[in-house]
Amino acid sequence: MSRPKQILVVDDEEQNLRLLKAFLEALGHEAETAGSGFDALRKLNSGFDLVLLDIVMPGIDGLEVVRRIRDDPEVSEIPIIMVTVLGDRETRLAAVEAGANDFIVKPIDKLELRIRLESLLKMKEAQDEIKRHHTELEDAVEKRTAELAESERRFRIMADFSQDLEYWQGTDGQLIYVSPSCERITGYSPNELKADPDLLNRIIHADDRALVMKHSEEVHVGLNEDQNSINFRIVSKDKRVVWINHVCRSVLGEQGEWLGTRVDNRNVTPQKLLEDALLESQRRFVTLFEAAQDCMFIKDKNLKYADVNPAITDLLGIPRTEFIGKTDEDLFGEDYFLHTKAIESRVLKDQVIESHENLNWKSFSTNWSVVRFPLKGASDEMTGICGIARELVEQSLAAPDSVPDAYSGPYSSYVTISTMAKADTASQTTSTILLTGETGSGKDHLARYIHDHSSNILGPFIGFNCAAIPLELAESELFGHEAGAFTGGVRRKRGVLELAEGGTLLLNEIGELSIALQAKLLTFLDNLSFIRVGGEKTVTVNLRLIAATNRDLDAEVSQGRFRRDLFYRLNVFPIHVPALRERKEDIPLLAKQILSQLAGKMGLSSQPSIDSPVLAMLRGYSWPGNVRELKNILERALILSQGGLIRADHITLHDTLYDTAKKSSIAGLQNMPSNRPLNSAVGETQRALVEEALRASNGKKQEAARQLGISRYAFARLLKKVGVTSESRPK
């Protein structure tokens, strides 16, 4: 036996149950016991192979249990052996009548029980096998019957509603059957074709008759046994040219004799026109691809080049054959490959991405704008990407403001060295950075330094001054807008978030953003995705964000002018940029760098030099305008010295505004009552500075803002704060 048999032993005596259970398990069976007829009926299921059942039991006796088993269809076929001390003829007959298969008298002879068990178990196993085969046969017959019925149903549908022109032609050339659709395709009815069978040949386009004749002959002599099809044209009754897909099959008898021909003609005119249009489209694409002045390339799903156009081979000097089958890593190295892979992996997820990239390869270097979009097959499956790259002659987006590079080293001051160490650490991460420090201290140049030493170096560096854009345009400049989003927005525009794809975005003067834009920026930072103004589609980008401010954002948060959650989101890696007065040891180096830049800008043939007393003067000054002020002073001195040695008389460190404001502030402090609140004193000092700046600039607010070292928008807010109006301005 292939598996242990499940046997249910039913007896009201515990000792008999134990003995029978042990005996059955010794034979290799699995035994379950029941102490009464009711217990047996509860436990019995189709999983049992045999039942050993006592006759005399309290409650219901064994005979009644047998009857109930035989009445239950689920277990009615399980063999039953009756066990009892009553061996008389009447008891045996009653057991057989009730449905028992065998009978054994107590005390039980183990050999007899074993023989009877094996006999009934073999019978049960044979019955189960027969039943299984019977069930399988019934299932197979039922399945085949259903398949035949479905096949017949489909055939009837095809015969009744077929869109093809189908006809059967006998050996004598007469048409035996013509489908109803012939009139829709040819314009002729079935009766017209049957009455004039040669009409089928006459409607074939004159240029295609030889082709059709040859095909028919091959089918007739057995050269075309694979039912090969051909395409040809017919001219319908109303003079339409219709493309037909023609399949011709020989009909053979039992002895292989030819009985005629079965022909199926399908109208493939729409497909043929589409095929021709696709071929024309492909021809045009190849022409455009080959003749385009922009660099174009196609890659497969594994980011290997499938094709490139002549423009890219001419620009890079790499033959087309060396591109095919290779990745950017094979051609241009790991750094460029990792940069493009991050972008192209998102393109393969059905995104269109435009990015600015720097390619430095061997002795070749270029900066180009690349648009990548997905390529899909006929079933809308992703097959690869196509890219269009245009070399940028000028790169204006990445240019910082007019502050010279304050962080090109080597440095003497401890604060600068410490700041640069933090910048080096930050450059090795992709985390958001918050730069704080006074206006003109070089925050934008430190941001550029971090970009140039990061993994985003091949991408663009975009600087955006939040204070220099009117509030009503700031959202569009940041996030871009769709065509027609507002009056004057006639074309779609990409914002700086998109322009910084694959690179770094510096948001300078972040504290100037409105609360509404702060909320939208916070949402963007959560998943690096946004929706353009007036748009519906979500745009996802990959960039590093650096925020910079000359404000105390913690204080701004306390006063409700800056969102607390955005502050926490930006303040991941804060770096304080020291003021120039905190790093005076670096002034000689900075002065040398600035003069070198200015000399190149002015076209001077030699490097200007500085007299030693001048350096002492520069180190002794407090530099309220920081590095930006240093540059302005040196540029004025260089003009006065006419490109020669810069002396002390060429340097002006204290202008009218600085002296007057200082005197006004001191005078105000001296005349201030001892119990005057600090806020009131600060307000009066600010008002004095504003009034003096307006007086010095003849009322020009933009010039006054420049002298104070703040943006004109910040200056407008300061005017409102200190209560200076057009009527109260000094004349």
QUITADA-V887084 format. One record per backbone hydrogen bond with DSSP energy under -1.0 kcal/mol. CO is the residue of the C=O (numbers start at 0). NH is the residue of the N-H. Records with the same first field share a line. If there is no record, write none. Layout:
CO = NH + NH
This chain:
4 = 29
5 = 48 + 49
6 = 31
7 = 51
8 = 33
9 = 53
12 = 16
13 = 17
14 = 18
15 = 19
16 = 20
17 = 21
18 = 22
19 = 23
20 = 24
21 = 25
22 = 26
23 = 28
24 = 27
29 = 6
31 = 8
33 = 10
35 = 39
36 = 40
37 = 41
38 = 42
39 = 43
44 = 47
49 = 7
50 = 80
51 = 9
52 = 82
54 = 61
60 = 64
61 = 65
62 = 66
63 = 67
64 = 68
65 = 69
66 = 70
68 = 71
71 = 74 + 75
74 = 77
78 = 50
79 = 100 + 101
80 = 52
81 = 103
82 = 54
83 = 105
87 = 91
88 = 92
89 = 93
90 = 94
91 = 95
92 = 96
93 = 97
94 = 98 + 99
101 = 81
103 = 83
108 = 112
109 = 113
110 = 114
111 = 115
112 = 116
113 = 117
114 = 118
115 = 119
116 = 120
117 = 121
118 = 122
119 = 123
120 = 124
121 = 125
122 = 126
123 = 127
124 = 128
125 = 129
126 = 130
127 = 131
128 = 132
129 = 133
130 = 134
131 = 135
132 = 136
133 = 137
134 = 138
135 = 139
136 = 140
137 = 141
138 = 142
139 = 143
140 = 144
141 = 145
142 = 146
143 = 147
144 = 148
145 = 149
146 = 150
147 = 151
148 = 152
149 = 153
150 = 154
151 = 155
152 = 156
153 = 157
154 = 158
155 = 159
156 = 160
157 = 161
164 = 264
165 = 178
166 = 262
167 = 175 + 176
168 = 260
169 = 172
173 = 169
176 = 167
178 = 181
179 = 182
180 = 184
181 = 185
182 = 186
185 = 236
188 = 192
189 = 193
190 = 194
191 = 195
195 = 198
196 = 199
197 = 201
198 = 202
202 = 234
204 = 207
207 = 211
208 = 212
209 = 213
210 = 214
211 = 215
212 = 216
213 = 217
214 = 218
215 = 219
216 = 220
217 = 222 + 223
223 = 226
229 = 245
231 = 243
232 = 204
233 = 241
235 = 238
239 = 235
241 = 233
242 = 267
243 = 231
244 = 265
245 = 229
246 = 263
248 = 261
250 = 258
252 = 255
256 = 252
259 = 250
260 = 168
261 = 248
262 = 166
263 = 246
264 = 164
265 = 244
267 = 271
268 = 272
269 = 273
270 = 274
271 = 275
272 = 276
273 = 277
274 = 278
275 = 279
276 = 280
277 = 281
278 = 282
279 = 283
280 = 284
281 = 285
282 = 286
283 = 287
284 = 288
285 = 289
286 = 290
287 = 291
294 = 388
295 = 308
296 = 386
297 = 305 + 306
298 = 384
299 = 302
303 = 299
304 = 324
306 = 297
308 = 312
309 = 313
310 = 314
311 = 315
312 = 316
318 = 321
319 = 322 + 323
322 = 325
325 = 304
326 = 330
327 = 331
328 = 332
332 = 336
333 = 337
334 = 338
335 = 339
336 = 340
337 = 341
338 = 342
339 = 343
340 = 344
342 = 346
343 = 347
346 = 349
352 = 371
354 = 369
356 = 367
358 = 365
360 = 363
363 = 360
365 = 358
366 = 391
367 = 356
368 = 389
369 = 354
370 = 387
371 = 352
372 = 385
374 = 382 + 383
376 = 379
380 = 376
383 = 374
384 = 298
385 = 372
386 = 296
387 = 370
388 = 294
389 = 368
396 = 462
412 = 416
413 = 417
414 = 418
415 = 419
416 = 420
417 = 421
418 = 422
419 = 423
420 = 424
421 = 425
422 = 426
425 = 428
432 = 546
433 = 574
434 = 548
435 = 576
437 = 440
439 = 626 + 627
441 = 445
442 = 446
443 = 447
444 = 448
445 = 449
446 = 450
447 = 451
448 = 452
450 = 453
453 = 456
455 = 458
457 = 357
459 = 503
461 = 505
463 = 507
464 = 467
469 = 472 + 473
472 = 476
473 = 477
474 = 478
475 = 479
476 = 495
477 = 496
479 = 532
480 = 492
481 = 484
485 = 488
487 = 489
488 = 483
492 = 480
494 = 498
495 = 499
497 = 500
499 = 502
502 = 543
503 = 461
504 = 545
505 = 463
506 = 547
507 = 465
508 = 511
509 = 512
513 = 517
514 = 518
515 = 519
516 = 520
517 = 521
518 = 522
519 = 523
520 = 524
521 = 525
523 = 527
527 = 540
529 = 538
531 = 534
532 = 481
538 = 529
541 = 501
543 = 504
544 = 432
545 = 506
546 = 434
547 = 509
548 = 436
550 = 552
551 = 555
552 = 556
553 = 557
554 = 558
555 = 560
556 = 559
562 = 566
563 = 567
564 = 568
565 = 569
566 = 570
569 = 571
572 = 433
574 = 435
578 = 581
579 = 582
582 = 585
583 = 586
585 = 589
586 = 590
587 = 591
588 = 592
589 = 593
590 = 594
591 = 595
592 = 596
593 = 597
594 = 598
595 = 599
596 = 600
597 = 601
598 = 603
608 = 645
610 = 614
611 = 615
612 = 616
613 = 617
614 = 618
615 = 619
622 = 625
624 = 628
625 = 629
626 = 630
627 = 631
628 = 632
629 = 633
630 = 634
631 = 635
632 = 636
633 = 637
634 = 638
635 = 639
636 = 640
637 = 642
640 = 643
645 = 610
646 = 649
647 = 650
654 = 658
655 = 659
656 = 660
657 = 661
658 = 662
659 = 663
660 = 664
661 = 665
662 = 666
663 = 667
664 = 668
665 = 669
666 = 670
672 = 675
676 = 680
677 = 681
678 = 682
679 = 683
680 = 684
681 = 685
682 = 686
683 = 687
684 = 688
685 = 689
686 = 690
687 = 691
688 = 692
689 = 693
690 = 694
691 = 695
692 = 696
693 = 698
694 = 697
696 = 699
699 = 703
700 = 704
701 = 705
702 = 706
703 = 707
704 = 709
710 = 714
711 = 715
712 = 716
713 = 717
714 = 718
715 = 719
716 = 720
717 = 721
718 = 723
